[in-house]
Each structure stands twice: as structure tokens, then as C-alpha cells.
Amino acid sequence: MEVLEWIKKFFDENFAVSLMQIGISVGIFFVSIIFSSVITKIIYKFVSIFTKKTKNKVDDYILDEFKKPIRTLIIVIGLYIALIYLPFKEVTQTVITKLFRVSIIIIITWGLYNVAGTYEWIYDKLGAKLNLKSQKILKPFISRIIRVIIISISIAIIVEEFGYSISAFIAGLGIGGIAIAMAAKDSLANIFGGISILIDKPFDIGDWVVFSNIEGVIEDINFRSTKIRTFEKALITIPNSKVSENAITNFSKRGIRRVRFYLGLTYSTSSYKVERVVDNIKYMLLQHPDVDNEMILTNFEIFNESSLDVLIQYFAKAIDYNEFLNIKQDINLKIMDILEQEKAEIAFPSTSLYFEDNLNLNEFKKES
């Protein structure tokens, strides 16, 4: 009771408001909180009737992302009505109205900020125009740009709402703006580096790359930097300006992987068998579904010290490393089958010793 009397005294002295008016005002605010979810659902269902009739999902995305902001807006409207109901002075009511308008701007900004982060249609359209096969980099990068623009516009509107001219502020920066730009030249270099990465498309999120002795998988790209997760699970952050200036090896973009080795046959293998082995291996590679037919080499090439070396070169149609190993294994097993069928033996490093005179082993044993 003492608290209520103090509140009544405070309002009587400052705003000449009755306790009943305070109670009604508080009631209006609490009613807006209680019924905000219900009203939001009603609005959502009513608007969704029209959005479901459209061909694209643009309006569906926007409606979903504005669900929470709408609920907050209802509460803010309830608070505004509750405050306006009280007989504040004109100056105070003007401030309340101004704050209410700012709140609406912030809520709209919140909704647009959400849309910019999850609105797939925008990125699909931009990706098609930029001829990007994948939007893994495009979506997060453009999302951040759009969000920065939304927040910047929102701040400018709020500043204008309080009577400040944003254009005069920008014009008044003058030399100070140049000094800021000079101080932020590294950040600007990173931003333009990120844009060049987006345009040149040297890699995508999830690609296996090597950059300046750093090998790993692209995990993220933002305004300032590119993040690479190494195979040791360490996360390395590289400024975009450095990434755009240096050579990048992208193993995920190869499409095919080269396999080149020598198959050594023993010197006891006849020329007929060597020719048969070479022809059968070439035929097997040509028939293999995971081998590029245009880049196959199988030739008896070298008389080596202890073997007849057959060059085998082919390109496996594999990007994933595990898939590549499986293809190599399958081909190696097929080569072993061919060698078994032709009864050809694989040579191994060996040394043969020849004596000019025949040795009598029995005499050698006696003398020893």
C-alpha cells in the first residue's frame, strides 16, 4: 500500500494522474503482452492465406522472418497506447511518440535483418547472374553486405528522426573522413579482396585447398578474412587481401586425378607376354567406368637394371580422396588378375653374380 501511495503522490505532483488511470494504463500494457501471441497467430494465418496463392515463396520467407518482430510490435503498440493514455505533458508525449516511431524502425530493421540471412531466393538469383554453380560463398557474403546496408539505412533514419541531418554529417567529415579511410585501408583491402574472391570463384566453402603451405578445407569467408580448417582440425584465419594476392591450389576443382607408375616385369618374361600384358591393361582401363578414356598411356618403356618397366598412366574420375583410393585399389587388383592370367611375374630389386670359372663346391667345403 505504501508503494501505491508513493506512485500516486509522484504522478499527482508531476502529471496530475489518478490511481485508476495508472491501473488502466498498466492493464493495457499487460493485455498487449498476454494477447500478443494470439494476435500474431491470427495475423500470420490471415496473411498466409494470400501468400500461399502466389507462385514463388518470396512472401512466405518474409512472413516467417517477420513473425517474432510482429509479436514485439504488438507489445510496443500496447506500451505506446498505455503511455499515451496517461495525461503527460505535451513535451513528454512528443518524446514518447518519437521513441515509438524509432521502435517501429528498429522492429522493421530486425525483420529485414532476418530476411537477409535466410532468404534463399535472393542468393539463387544473384548466383545465376554471376554464373556461380554454388552459392556456398555467395549466401553468407552477400547476406553480410545486405545486413550492413539495412543497419546503416536504419541508423540514418533514426538520426533523421531526432532532427539531425545525416547528409550534413557526412559532408562535415571532410579531412577527418579521409584520415579514417587511410586508417582503415587494410580493412578496405580485405573487403575488396573478399569481393574479388566472390567474382573470381577460386574456391567454395567445403573445398580442399592449399595456400602458402597451408592445406585444409574452406570453412567460412567474411568481409575481413577467409577461414581454413586444416586436416589437424586447427582453424587458420587469413586476411582476404592476402588470399586474393597469392596462388591458391584447389584440389576439389580438378574433377580427375592422375595415376602414374611403372610396372616392373621380370627379364624372363617373353616379348609376347609383355605385349599381351600391355594390351590387356590398356583394354581394362578403357573399359573402366571411373577412368578418363582420353588420357590413358600403357607402354613398355624401359629396360631397367632388374626389370622390364611398363609405364601405366591414367586419370581417375574422382574428386573425393576416399573415392580416388577405391578406384586405384580396384584397378590394381584388376592388373594383378591380368598378370596371373598371363603368368607374368613382377620383378623385384635383385643382383645376380656371375663367376668366370666354375667353382667346385665340394673342394671349397674341404678347404674351409
C-alpha positions as CSV (number, residue, x, y, z in Angstrom):
1,M,0.0,0.0,0.0
2,E,2.8,2.4,0.8
3,V,4.3,1.8,-2.7
4,L,1.0,2.6,-4.4
5,E,0.6,5.7,-2.3
6,W,4.1,6.8,-3.3
7,I,3.3,6.2,-7.0
8,K,0.1,8.1,-6.7
9,K,1.9,11.0,-5.0
10,F,4.6,11.1,-7.6
11,F,2.1,11.2,-10.5
12,D,-0.1,13.7,-8.7
13,E,2.8,16.1,-8.3
14,N,4.1,15.6,-11.8
15,F,1.3,14.6,-14.1
16,A,-1.9,15.1,-12.1
17,V,-2.9,11.5,-12.9
18,S,-5.3,9.3,-10.8
19,L,-4.6,5.9,-9.5
20,M,-7.3,4.5,-11.7
21,Q,-5.6,5.9,-14.8
22,I,-2.4,4.3,-13.8
23,G,-4.2,0.9,-13.3
24,I,-5.8,1.2,-16.7
25,S,-2.5,2.1,-18.3
26,V,-0.7,-0.9,-16.7
27,G,-3.7,-3.1,-17.7
28,I,-3.4,-2.1,-21.3
29,F,0.3,-2.9,-21.4
30,F,-0.2,-6.4,-19.7
31,V,-3.1,-7.2,-22.1
32,S,-0.9,-6.4,-25.1
33,I,1.7,-8.8,-23.6
34,I,-0.8,-11.6,-22.9
35,F,-2.6,-11.4,-26.3
36,S,0.5,-10.6,-28.4
37,S,1.0,-14.3,-29.3
38,V,-2.7,-14.8,-30.2
39,I,-2.9,-11.7,-32.3
40,T,0.3,-12.6,-34.1
41,K,-1.1,-16.1,-35.0
42,I,-4.3,-14.5,-36.3
43,I,-2.3,-12.1,-38.4
44,Y,0.0,-14.8,-39.6
45,K,-2.8,-17.2,-40.6
46,F,-4.7,-14.3,-42.3
47,V,-1.7,-13.1,-44.4
48,S,-0.6,-16.7,-45.2
49,I,-3.9,-17.3,-47.0
50,F,-2.8,-14.8,-49.6
51,T,0.9,-15.8,-49.6
52,K,0.1,-19.4,-50.4
53,K,-1.7,-18.4,-53.5
54,T,1.4,-16.9,-55.1
55,K,3.8,-18.9,-57.4
56,N,7.0,-18.1,-55.6
57,K,8.0,-18.4,-51.9
58,V,9.2,-14.8,-51.6
59,D,6.3,-13.7,-49.4
60,D,6.4,-16.9,-47.4
61,Y,10.0,-16.2,-46.5
62,I,9.3,-12.7,-45.5
63,L,6.2,-13.7,-43.4
64,D,8.2,-16.3,-41.5
65,E,11.0,-14.0,-40.6
66,F,8.7,-11.2,-39.5
67,K,6.7,-13.5,-37.1
68,K,8.7,-12.5,-34.0
69,P,9.1,-8.8,-34.9
70,I,5.3,-8.6,-35.4
71,R,4.7,-10.0,-31.9
72,T,7.2,-7.5,-30.5
73,L,5.4,-4.7,-32.4
74,I,2.1,-5.6,-30.8
75,I,3.7,-5.3,-27.4
76,V,5.3,-2.0,-28.3
77,I,2.0,-0.6,-29.6
78,G,0.4,-1.7,-26.3
79,L,3.1,0.1,-24.3
80,Y,2.6,3.2,-26.5
81,I,-1.1,3.3,-26.0
82,A,-0.7,2.7,-22.3
83,L,1.7,5.7,-22.0
84,I,-0.3,8.0,-24.3
85,Y,-3.4,7.2,-22.2
86,L,-1.7,8.9,-19.2
87,P,-2.1,12.7,-19.2
88,F,1.6,13.5,-19.7
89,K,2.7,17.0,-20.7
90,E,2.9,17.7,-24.4
91,V,6.6,17.6,-24.5
92,T,6.7,14.2,-22.8
93,Q,4.1,12.9,-25.2
94,T,6.2,14.1,-28.1
95,V,9.2,12.2,-26.8
96,I,7.1,9.1,-26.3
97,T,5.8,9.3,-29.9
98,K,9.2,9.8,-31.2
99,L,10.5,6.8,-29.3
100,F,7.6,4.8,-30.5
101,R,8.5,5.6,-34.2
102,V,12.1,4.7,-33.5
103,S,10.9,1.4,-32.1
104,I,9.0,0.7,-35.2
105,I,12.1,1.4,-37.3
106,I,14.1,-1.0,-35.2
107,I,11.5,-3.7,-35.4
108,I,11.3,-3.4,-39.2
109,T,15.1,-3.5,-39.3
110,W,15.0,-6.7,-37.2
111,G,12.7,-8.4,-39.7
112,L,14.7,-7.3,-42.7
113,Y,17.9,-8.4,-41.0
114,N,16.4,-11.9,-40.5
115,V,15.2,-12.0,-44.2
116,A,18.7,-11.1,-45.4
117,G,20.2,-14.0,-43.5
118,T,17.8,-16.8,-44.7
119,Y,16.2,-15.5,-47.9
120,E,17.4,-18.2,-50.4
121,W,15.7,-16.7,-53.4
122,I,17.9,-13.6,-53.4
123,Y,21.1,-15.6,-53.5
124,D,19.8,-18.0,-56.1
125,K,19.0,-15.1,-58.4
126,L,22.3,-13.4,-57.8
127,G,24.2,-16.7,-58.2
128,A,22.5,-17.3,-61.6
129,K,23.5,-13.8,-62.8
130,L,27.1,-14.2,-61.6
131,N,27.2,-17.7,-63.2
132,L,28.0,-19.4,-59.9
133,K,27.4,-23.1,-59.8
134,S,27.4,-23.0,-56.0
135,Q,26.2,-20.3,-53.6
136,K,28.0,-21.5,-50.5
137,I,30.3,-18.4,-50.5
138,L,27.7,-16.1,-52.1
139,K,25.0,-16.6,-49.5
140,P,26.9,-15.7,-46.3
141,F,29.0,-13.0,-48.1
142,I,26.0,-11.2,-49.7
143,S,24.0,-11.7,-46.6
144,R,26.5,-9.7,-44.5
145,I,26.6,-7.0,-47.1
146,I,22.8,-6.7,-47.2
147,R,22.6,-6.7,-43.4
148,V,25.2,-3.9,-43.1
149,I,23.2,-1.8,-45.7
150,I,20.0,-2.4,-43.7
151,I,21.5,-1.4,-40.4
152,S,23.2,1.6,-42.0
153,I,19.9,2.8,-43.5
154,S,18.1,2.2,-40.2
155,I,20.7,4.3,-38.3
156,A,20.4,7.1,-40.8
157,I,16.6,7.1,-40.5
158,I,16.8,7.1,-36.7
159,V,19.3,10.0,-36.8
160,E,17.0,12.0,-39.1
161,E,14.1,11.2,-36.7
162,F,15.8,13.0,-33.9
163,G,16.3,16.1,-36.2
164,Y,19.9,15.5,-37.2
165,S,20.9,15.8,-40.9
166,I,22.8,12.7,-41.9
167,S,23.9,14.3,-45.2
168,A,25.3,17.3,-43.3
169,F,27.2,14.9,-41.0
170,I,28.7,13.0,-44.0
171,A,29.6,16.3,-45.7
172,G,31.2,17.6,-42.5
173,L,33.6,14.6,-42.2
174,G,35.9,16.3,-44.8
175,I,39.6,15.6,-44.0
176,G,38.5,13.6,-41.0
177,G,36.8,11.1,-43.3
178,I,40.0,10.8,-45.4
179,A,42.0,10.1,-42.3
180,I,39.6,7.4,-41.2
181,A,39.7,5.9,-44.7
182,M,43.5,5.9,-44.5
183,A,43.5,4.3,-41.1
184,A,41.0,1.6,-42.4
185,K,42.9,0.9,-45.6
186,D,43.8,-2.6,-44.5
187,S,40.1,-3.4,-43.7
188,L,39.1,-1.9,-47.1
189,A,41.7,-4.0,-48.8
190,N,40.3,-7.1,-47.1
191,I,36.7,-6.2,-48.2
192,F,37.8,-5.7,-51.8
193,G,39.8,-8.9,-51.6
194,G,36.7,-10.7,-50.5
195,I,34.7,-9.2,-53.4
196,S,37.5,-10.4,-55.8
197,I,37.2,-13.9,-54.4
198,L,33.5,-13.8,-54.9
199,I,33.9,-12.7,-58.5
200,D,36.9,-15.0,-59.5
201,K,35.4,-18.0,-57.7
202,P,38.8,-19.7,-56.9
203,F,37.2,-21.9,-54.3
204,D,33.9,-22.6,-52.5
205,I,33.1,-23.4,-48.9
206,G,34.0,-27.0,-48.3
207,D,36.7,-27.1,-51.0
208,W,40.1,-28.7,-50.3
209,V,42.8,-26.0,-51.0
210,V,46.5,-25.3,-50.4
211,F,47.5,-21.7,-49.8
212,S,51.1,-20.7,-48.8
213,N,51.9,-24.1,-47.3
214,I,48.5,-24.1,-45.5
215,E,46.4,-27.1,-46.5
216,G,42.8,-27.6,-45.4
217,V,39.1,-27.1,-46.1
218,I,37.5,-23.7,-46.6
219,E,35.1,-23.2,-43.7
220,D,34.0,-19.6,-44.0
221,I,34.5,-16.3,-45.8
222,N,33.5,-12.9,-44.5
223,F,34.3,-9.2,-45.1
224,R,37.7,-9.4,-43.4
225,S,39.1,-12.9,-43.8
226,T,38.8,-16.4,-45.1
227,K,38.9,-19.3,-42.6
228,I,40.6,-22.6,-43.4
229,R,40.2,-25.8,-41.3
230,T,43.4,-27.9,-41.5
231,F,43.3,-31.6,-41.5
232,E,44.7,-31.4,-38.0
233,K,41.5,-29.6,-37.1
234,A,43.2,-26.3,-36.5
235,L,41.3,-23.2,-37.7
236,I,43.5,-20.7,-39.6
237,T,42.2,-17.2,-40.4
238,I,43.8,-15.4,-43.4
239,P,43.1,-11.8,-44.5
240,N,41.2,-11.6,-47.8
241,S,43.8,-9.2,-49.2
242,K,46.5,-12.0,-48.8
243,V,44.2,-14.7,-50.2
244,S,43.5,-12.6,-53.4
245,E,47.2,-11.8,-53.9
246,N,48.6,-15.3,-53.7
247,A,48.3,-18.5,-55.7
248,I,45.7,-21.0,-54.5
249,T,45.7,-24.7,-55.4
250,N,42.1,-26.0,-55.3
251,F,42.2,-29.8,-55.4
252,S,38.4,-30.0,-55.3
253,K,38.2,-28.4,-58.7
254,R,40.3,-31.0,-60.5
255,G,37.5,-33.4,-61.4
256,I,40.1,-36.1,-62.3
257,R,43.2,-37.3,-60.5
258,R,46.3,-38.6,-62.3
259,V,47.8,-42.0,-61.5
260,R,51.3,-42.7,-63.0
261,F,53.6,-45.6,-62.1
262,Y,55.9,-48.3,-63.6
263,L,55.0,-52.0,-63.5
264,G,58.3,-54.0,-63.5
265,L,58.2,-57.4,-65.1
266,T,61.0,-60.0,-64.7
267,Y,63.6,-60.4,-67.5
268,S,62.4,-63.9,-68.0
269,T,59.1,-62.6,-69.4
270,S,58.9,-63.1,-73.2
271,S,58.2,-60.2,-75.5
272,Y,54.9,-61.9,-76.4
273,K,53.8,-61.9,-72.8
274,V,54.9,-58.3,-72.3
275,E,52.8,-57.2,-75.3
276,R,49.8,-59.2,-74.0
277,V,50.1,-57.6,-70.5
278,V,50.3,-54.1,-72.0
279,D,47.3,-54.7,-74.3
280,N,45.1,-56.3,-71.6
281,I,45.9,-53.5,-69.1
282,K,45.1,-50.8,-71.7
283,Y,41.8,-52.6,-72.7
284,M,40.9,-52.9,-69.0
285,L,41.5,-49.2,-68.4
286,L,39.5,-48.2,-71.5
287,Q,36.5,-50.3,-70.2
288,H,36.7,-49.0,-66.7
289,P,33.8,-46.6,-65.9
290,D,35.9,-44.5,-63.5
291,V,38.8,-43.8,-65.9
292,D,39.1,-41.0,-68.4
293,N,39.4,-42.7,-71.8
294,E,41.3,-39.9,-73.5
295,M,44.3,-39.9,-71.2
296,I,45.5,-43.5,-70.9
297,L,49.1,-44.5,-71.5
298,T,50.3,-48.1,-71.3
299,N,53.7,-48.8,-73.0
300,F,56.7,-51.0,-72.4
301,E,59.2,-48.2,-71.9
302,I,62.4,-49.0,-70.1
303,F,64.9,-51.9,-69.8
304,N,65.7,-51.3,-66.1
305,E,68.5,-52.8,-64.1
306,S,66.4,-55.7,-62.8
307,S,63.0,-55.3,-64.6
308,L,61.2,-54.6,-67.8
309,D,59.3,-51.4,-66.9
310,V,55.8,-50.9,-68.3
311,L,54.6,-47.3,-68.0
312,I,50.9,-47.1,-66.8
313,Q,49.2,-43.7,-66.6
314,Y,45.5,-42.9,-66.3
315,F,43.2,-40.3,-64.8
316,A,40.6,-41.4,-62.3
317,K,37.3,-39.6,-62.3
318,A,37.2,-38.7,-58.6
319,I,37.3,-35.6,-56.5
320,D,36.9,-37.1,-53.1
321,Y,40.1,-38.7,-51.9
322,N,38.5,-41.8,-50.4
323,E,36.7,-42.4,-53.8
324,F,40.1,-42.0,-55.5
325,L,41.7,-44.6,-53.4
326,N,38.9,-47.1,-54.0
327,I,39.3,-46.6,-57.8
328,K,43.1,-47.1,-57.5
329,Q,42.6,-50.3,-55.5
330,D,40.1,-51.7,-58.0
331,I,42.4,-51.1,-60.9
332,N,45.5,-52.5,-59.1
333,L,43.5,-55.7,-58.3
334,K,42.5,-56.0,-62.0
335,I,46.1,-55.6,-63.0
336,M,47.1,-58.4,-60.7
337,D,44.4,-60.6,-62.3
338,I,45.8,-59.9,-65.7
339,L,49.3,-60.8,-64.6
340,E,48.0,-64.1,-63.2
341,Q,46.2,-64.9,-66.4
342,E,49.3,-64.2,-68.5
343,K,51.6,-66.0,-65.9
344,A,53.8,-62.9,-65.8
345,E,55.8,-62.2,-62.7
346,I,56.5,-58.8,-61.1
347,A,60.2,-58.1,-60.7
348,F,61.8,-57.0,-57.5
349,P,65.3,-55.5,-56.9
350,S,67.9,-58.2,-57.2
351,T,71.6,-58.7,-58.0
352,S,73.0,-61.6,-60.0
353,L,76.7,-62.7,-59.6
354,Y,78.5,-64.5,-62.4
355,F,81.9,-66.2,-62.0
356,E,84.3,-66.6,-64.8
357,D,85.5,-70.1,-63.6
358,N,83.1,-72.8,-62.4
359,L,83.5,-73.3,-58.6
360,N,83.8,-76.8,-57.2
361,L,81.7,-76.5,-54.1
362,N,83.0,-79.8,-52.6
363,E,86.6,-78.6,-52.8
364,F,85.5,-75.3,-51.3
365,K,83.9,-77.1,-48.4
366,K,87.1,-79.3,-47.8
367,E,89.4,-76.3,-47.8
368,S,87.1,-74.5,-45.3
